[in-house]
Amino acid sequence: MKLDNLFENIPAAGPEELFEDLLQGQAFRIERIVSQGHSTPEGSWYDQDQPEWVLLVKGEASLHIEGQESRIHLQPGDYLNLPAHCRHRVVSTARDQITVWLAIHYRASAEDSVEGF
């Protein structure tokens, strides 16, 4: 068994966000995302086949969910559950520090429902 740390081995900010799978099973995938001043390109949206539970661990970020006027501002400890095909984009992440996200992509059953969507 190997001990790892979510905050170790983070490279210096580059032109792209860093997406790194930490653990994967038959019905889930846990991913670390590292951002610094990154955003989703204008006009582009994430539209994923599986739901995604995302936790902002460090830094700050703003998201836009398609169809909602107000942006969602995330600070450390904030989390969201994004249903499959919930189109969203990252409007901004902190420029002066790294932003670390923990995302869990999972297979939902037909009975699963997400309040508010």
C-alpha beads as a LAMMPS data file, in Angstrom:
LAMMPS data file: protein, C-alpha beads

117 atoms
116 bonds

1 atom types
1 bond types

-500.0 500.0 xlo xhi
-500.0 500.0 ylo yhi
-500.0 500.0 zlo zhi

Masses

1 110.0

Atoms # bond

1 1 1 0.000 0.000 0.000
2 1 1 1.381 3.393 -1.014
3 1 1 0.578 6.612 0.853
4 1 1 -0.041 9.592 -1.426
5 1 1 -0.934 13.226 -0.836
6 1 1 -3.391 15.280 -2.897
7 1 1 -1.084 18.317 -2.740
8 1 1 2.160 16.597 -3.778
9 1 1 3.644 16.431 -7.265
10 1 1 1.742 19.432 -8.563
11 1 1 3.656 20.884 -11.509
12 1 1 4.016 24.606 -12.100
13 1 1 1.075 26.206 -13.867
14 1 1 1.023 25.503 -17.574
15 1 1 -1.207 26.498 -20.450
16 1 1 -3.709 23.696 -19.665
17 1 1 -5.399 22.419 -16.529
18 1 1 -3.969 19.192 -15.128
19 1 1 -6.367 16.216 -15.021
20 1 1 -5.044 13.162 -13.189
21 1 1 -6.918 9.948 -12.382
22 1 1 -6.266 8.870 -8.795
23 1 1 -8.468 5.771 -8.584
24 1 1 -10.828 3.970 -10.925
25 1 1 -13.371 1.181 -10.480
26 1 1 -16.141 -0.352 -12.557
27 1 1 -18.671 2.353 -11.670
28 1 1 -16.502 5.346 -10.686
29 1 1 -13.382 7.374 -11.397
30 1 1 -11.728 9.770 -8.919
31 1 1 -9.782 12.589 -10.522
32 1 1 -7.562 15.410 -9.262
33 1 1 -7.838 18.614 -11.266
34 1 1 -5.305 21.415 -10.815
35 1 1 -5.991 24.879 -12.215
36 1 1 -4.338 28.272 -11.971
37 1 1 -6.021 31.058 -13.889
38 1 1 -7.637 28.529 -16.222
39 1 1 -11.133 28.624 -17.669
40 1 1 -13.144 26.703 -20.222
41 1 1 -12.662 28.286 -23.663
42 1 1 -15.443 30.697 -24.589
43 1 1 -18.310 28.887 -26.293
44 1 1 -17.173 25.458 -25.023
45 1 1 -19.092 23.377 -22.485
46 1 1 -18.472 20.217 -20.517
47 1 1 -21.281 17.768 -21.333
48 1 1 -20.445 14.447 -19.729
49 1 1 -22.159 11.069 -20.061
50 1 1 -21.825 10.337 -16.331
51 1 1 -22.668 12.404 -13.257
52 1 1 -19.775 14.199 -11.571
53 1 1 -19.464 15.099 -7.908
54 1 1 -16.857 17.837 -7.548
55 1 1 -15.229 19.274 -4.398
56 1 1 -13.099 22.414 -4.399
57 1 1 -10.252 21.562 -2.017
58 1 1 -7.993 24.619 -2.406
59 1 1 -8.176 27.944 -4.242
60 1 1 -11.341 29.361 -5.772
61 1 1 -13.367 29.046 -8.939
62 1 1 -16.533 30.211 -10.660
63 1 1 -18.777 27.927 -12.714
64 1 1 -21.582 28.619 -15.146
65 1 1 -24.335 26.024 -15.429
66 1 1 -26.191 26.306 -18.736
67 1 1 -29.630 27.840 -18.236
68 1 1 -28.753 29.558 -14.957
69 1 1 -28.143 33.298 -14.963
70 1 1 -26.004 33.523 -11.857
71 1 1 -22.542 32.015 -11.614
72 1 1 -21.618 29.611 -8.837
73 1 1 -18.598 30.800 -6.855
74 1 1 -16.737 27.944 -5.146
75 1 1 -14.402 28.251 -2.185
76 1 1 -12.552 25.480 -0.313
77 1 1 -14.989 22.919 1.025
78 1 1 -17.760 23.716 -1.479
79 1 1 -19.041 20.808 -3.562
80 1 1 -21.625 20.158 -6.272
81 1 1 -23.211 17.158 -7.868
82 1 1 -23.518 17.659 -11.623
83 1 1 -25.943 15.233 -13.280
84 1 1 -25.034 13.561 -16.559
85 1 1 -25.323 16.005 -19.470
86 1 1 -25.532 19.037 -17.178
87 1 1 -23.718 21.452 -19.462
88 1 1 -21.281 23.568 -17.474
89 1 1 -18.109 25.562 -17.883
90 1 1 -15.373 26.941 -15.650
91 1 1 -15.598 30.724 -15.883
92 1 1 -12.462 31.385 -13.829
93 1 1 -10.012 29.965 -11.309
94 1 1 -7.666 31.860 -8.981
95 1 1 -4.685 33.369 -10.786
96 1 1 -2.548 33.970 -7.694
97 1 1 -2.690 30.425 -6.316
98 1 1 -3.382 26.889 -7.450
99 1 1 -6.913 25.579 -7.354
100 1 1 -7.250 21.889 -6.520
101 1 1 -10.455 20.001 -7.280
102 1 1 -11.426 16.444 -6.443
103 1 1 -13.924 15.033 -8.939
104 1 1 -15.771 11.742 -8.706
105 1 1 -17.325 10.553 -11.964
106 1 1 -19.788 7.763 -11.281
107 1 1 -22.403 5.573 -12.901
108 1 1 -25.860 6.524 -11.648
109 1 1 -28.736 4.091 -11.511
110 1 1 -32.118 4.878 -13.049
111 1 1 -33.523 5.454 -9.555
112 1 1 -30.957 8.119 -8.682
113 1 1 -32.199 11.670 -8.658
114 1 1 -30.457 14.924 -7.965
115 1 1 -32.330 17.609 -6.105
116 1 1 -32.523 20.856 -8.024
117 1 1 -32.011 19.381 -11.507

Bonds

1 1 1 2
2 1 2 3
3 1 3 4
4 1 4 5
5 1 5 6
6 1 6 7
7 1 7 8
8 1 8 9
9 1 9 10
10 1 10 11
11 1 11 12
12 1 12 13
13 1 13 14
14 1 14 15
15 1 15 16
16 1 16 17
17 1 17 18
18 1 18 19
19 1 19 20
20 1 20 21
21 1 21 22
22 1 22 23
23 1 23 24
24 1 24 25
25 1 25 26
26 1 26 27
27 1 27 28
28 1 28 29
29 1 29 30
30 1 30 31
31 1 31 32
32 1 32 33
33 1 33 34
34 1 34 35
35 1 35 36
36 1 36 37
37 1 37 38
38 1 38 39
39 1 39 40
40 1 40 41
41 1 41 42
42 1 42 43
43 1 43 44
44 1 44 45
45 1 45 46
46 1 46 47
47 1 47 48
48 1 48 49
49 1 49 50
50 1 50 51
51 1 51 52
52 1 52 53
53 1 53 54
54 1 54 55
55 1 55 56
56 1 56 57
57 1 57 58
58 1 58 59
59 1 59 60
60 1 60 61
61 1 61 62
62 1 62 63
63 1 63 64
64 1 64 65
65 1 65 66
66 1 66 67
67 1 67 68
68 1 68 69
69 1 69 70
70 1 70 71
71 1 71 72
72 1 72 73
73 1 73 74
74 1 74 75
75 1 75 76
76 1 76 77
77 1 77 78
78 1 78 79
79 1 79 80
80 1 80 81
81 1 81 82
82 1 82 83
83 1 83 84
84 1 84 85
85 1 85 86
86 1 86 87
87 1 87 88
88 1 88 89
89 1 89 90
90 1 90 91
91 1 91 92
92 1 92 93
93 1 93 94
94 1 94 95
95 1 95 96
96 1 96 97
97 1 97 98
98 1 98 99
99 1 99 100
100 1 100 101
101 1 101 102
102 1 102 103
103 1 103 104
104 1 104 105
105 1 105 106
106 1 106 107
107 1 107 108
108 1 108 109
109 1 109 110
110 1 110 111
111 1 111 112
112 1 112 113
113 1 113 114
114 1 114 115
115 1 115 116
116 1 116 117
